[in-house]
Structure formats: C-alpha cells, structure tokens
Amino acid sequence: MSLFELFSIAIALSLDAFGVAISIGLRYILTVNKKIFFIVSFGFFQFLLAASGLLIGKLFNQYIFLVPDLISGIIVMIIGILMIKEAFQNNEESIIMKPGIFIILGISVSIDALMIGFTVISKATFLYLGVIHTLFIGLITLIMTIIAFFIAKYLKKIEIVEKYSQYLGGIILILFGLKMMIFG
C-alpha cells in the first residue's frame, strides 16, 4: 500500500471522529480535560480497532482463506455507504456530558477501522508494517480531532460541517473500494 493510499484511508476513517468532535464542539462547552479525553479516546480506539482487525485478518488469511481484493473492496465500499447513510440520520446526542462517554464515542467512531484493519491492512507483507499503518491511522485521527475542536471553537453557529465530513469520508472509502476491486 502506498503512503498516499494509507493517508487517504486514515483521513477517511478519521472523518467520523472529526465530525463527532465538530458536533460536540459546536453544541457543548467543554473543559480542556474533556477535550483531551475525547482526542485521546478517538485516536486510541482508531488505532486499537484497526490493529485488532489487522491481527484477526492476518490469522483469518493464514488459517482460513485469503480474502480476495474483490471482497475487500466490496466491504470497504459498504463501510463508505454506511458512513453516508449515517450522515443522513441526524441523531442528537444529549448524554455527551456524562462521565465515560468519550470511551463509548471513541469505540463507535472506530468500528469501521476494525474492518479496514481486517480487509486492507492485514494484507501488509510484514506484521510490523501493519502495526505502523494502524499507528499512523490512530495518529491522523488524533490530529484530526484536535483540528475539529479548534475549528468548532470558531464555527459555533454552523452545524453543516459535521454532516458533510461524514459524506466526504464515505465517498473516499467508496472510491478506495472501487480501486481495490478494479486494480487489486
């Protein structure tokens, strides 16, 4: 996988966290500590679930059967379509201020990273390379979440940002899935 492809995947996966962070930043007044909890949670769970998918995918490909690029591409496209579908569903979160919610949101914005780890990153030639890829994904998510809170500070009146970030993430994953299906 090229650096451009990895960066594109990392950006697409981080856009869920970006959208949620923008939404939270626009709707709620958060302390610096709460923002740090969200930032670390989003980055950590993006890494953890991508790494879990990597390990499960490596075992699956080694002991059960190799997942062909066509199936991987279809799964990535489905994840993209689901991201776009979620963007159409406007769910209001009123439990944001409760303790521990950052863990639940961290996991929820990272579920797609599990499947990307399973289908795409598990194809890395060496396990350490896959781990580096998952660390990169977590780092990009962490950075994107920081950027989202910074932007939300200045865009308190605009809710459309969160909606379009999920659409963009979905479109990127659909395009990457098509590329996988056509070019391997």
CORQUI-V162843 format. One record per residue. N is the residue number from 1. RES is the residue in one small letter. PSI is psi in whole degrees, -180 to 180 (999 if undefined). OMEGA is omega as a letter, one per 40 degrees, with the letter a starting at -180 (NA if undefined). Layout:
n & res & psi & omega
N & RES & PSI & OMEGA
N & RES & PSI & OMEGA
//
This chain:
n & res & psi & omega
1 & m & 134 & a
2 & s & 163 & i
3 & l & -38 & i
4 & f & -44 & i
5 & e & -44 & i
6 & l & -43 & i
7 & f & -42 & i
8 & s & -44 & i
9 & i & -45 & a
10 & a & -43 & i
11 & i & -46 & a
12 & a & -44 & i
13 & l & -35 & a
14 & s & -16 & a
15 & l & -26 & i
16 & d & -51 & i
17 & a & -40 & i
18 & f & -48 & a
19 & g & -42 & i
20 & v & -43 & i
21 & a & -41 & i
22 & i & -47 & a
23 & s & -47 & i
24 & i & -45 & a
25 & g & -32 & i
26 & l & -34 & a
27 & r & -25 & a
28 & y & 152 & i
29 & i & 115 & a
30 & l & 147 & i
31 & t & 164 & i
32 & v & -40 & i
33 & n & -43 & i
34 & k & -42 & i
35 & k & -43 & i
36 & i & -41 & i
37 & f & -45 & i
38 & f & -46 & a
39 & i & -51 & a
40 & v & -42 & a
41 & s & -48 & a
42 & f & -47 & i
43 & g & -43 & a
44 & f & -49 & a
45 & f & -30 & i
46 & q & -45 & i
47 & f & -50 & a
48 & l & -46 & a
49 & l & -35 & i
50 & a & -42 & i
51 & a & -39 & i
52 & s & -44 & i
53 & g & -39 & i
54 & l & -50 & a
55 & l & -44 & i
56 & i & -43 & i
57 & g & -42 & i
58 & k & -47 & i
59 & l & -44 & a
60 & f & -49 & a
61 & n & -31 & a
62 & q & -41 & a
63 & y & -19 & a
64 & i & -74 & i
65 & f & 156 & i
66 & l & 127 & i
67 & v & 117 & a
68 & p & 159 & a
69 & d & -33 & i
70 & l & -47 & i
71 & i & -43 & i
72 & s & -45 & i
73 & g & -41 & i
74 & i & -43 & i
75 & i & -45 & i
76 & v & -41 & i
77 & m & -41 & i
78 & i & -41 & i
79 & i & -43 & i
80 & g & -43 & i
81 & i & -42 & i
82 & l & -37 & i
83 & m & -43 & i
84 & i & -40 & i
85 & k & -43 & i
86 & e & -32 & i
87 & a & -31 & i
88 & f & -26 & i
89 & q & 114 & a
90 & n & 92 & a
91 & n & 126 & i
92 & e & 129 & i
93 & e & 113 & i
94 & s & -3 & a
95 & i & 13 & a
96 & i & -36 & a
97 & m & -4 & i
98 & k & 148 & i
99 & p & 143 & i
100 & g & -4 & a
101 & i & -26 & a
102 & f & -29 & i
103 & i & -47 & a
104 & i & -46 & i
105 & l & -37 & i
106 & g & -42 & i
107 & i & -43 & a
108 & s & -34 & i
109 & v & -3 & a
110 & s & 1 & a
111 & i & -40 & a
112 & d & -27 & i
113 & a & -31 & i
114 & l & -47 & a
115 & m & -36 & i
116 & i & -40 & i
117 & g & -41 & a
118 & f & -43 & a
119 & t & -40 & a
120 & v & -54 & a
121 & i & -28 & i
122 & s & -12 & i
123 & k & -1 & i
124 & a & 140 & a
125 & t & -42 & a
126 & f & 145 & a
127 & l & -42 & a
128 & y & -33 & i
129 & l & -41 & i
130 & g & -39 & i
131 & v & -41 & i
132 & i & -41 & i
133 & h & -43 & a
134 & t & -37 & i
135 & l & -40 & i
136 & f & -44 & i
137 & i & -45 & i
138 & g & -40 & i
139 & l & -44 & i
140 & i & -41 & i
141 & t & -43 & i
142 & l & -47 & i
143 & i & -44 & i
144 & m & -34 & i
145 & t & -41 & i
146 & i & -47 & i
147 & i & -41 & a
148 & a & -46 & i
149 & f & -36 & i
150 & f & -45 & i
151 & i & -43 & a
152 & a & -32 & i
153 & k & -33 & a
154 & y & -13 & a
155 & l & 37 & a
156 & k & -25 & a
157 & k & -6 & a
158 & i & 112 & i
159 & e & -13 & a
160 & i & -22 & a
161 & v & -47 & a
162 & e & -42 & a
163 & k & -46 & a
164 & y & -26 & i
165 & s & -36 & i
166 & q & -38 & i
167 & y & -46 & a
168 & l & -44 & i
169 & g & -43 & i
170 & g & -43 & i
171 & i & -42 & i
172 & i & -45 & a
173 & l & -38 & i
174 & i & -46 & i
175 & l & -41 & i
176 & f & -40 & i
177 & g & -42 & i
178 & l & -43 & i
179 & k & -43 & i
180 & m & -41 & a
181 & m & -37 & a
182 & i & -45 & a
183 & f & -4 & i
184 & g & 999 & NA
//
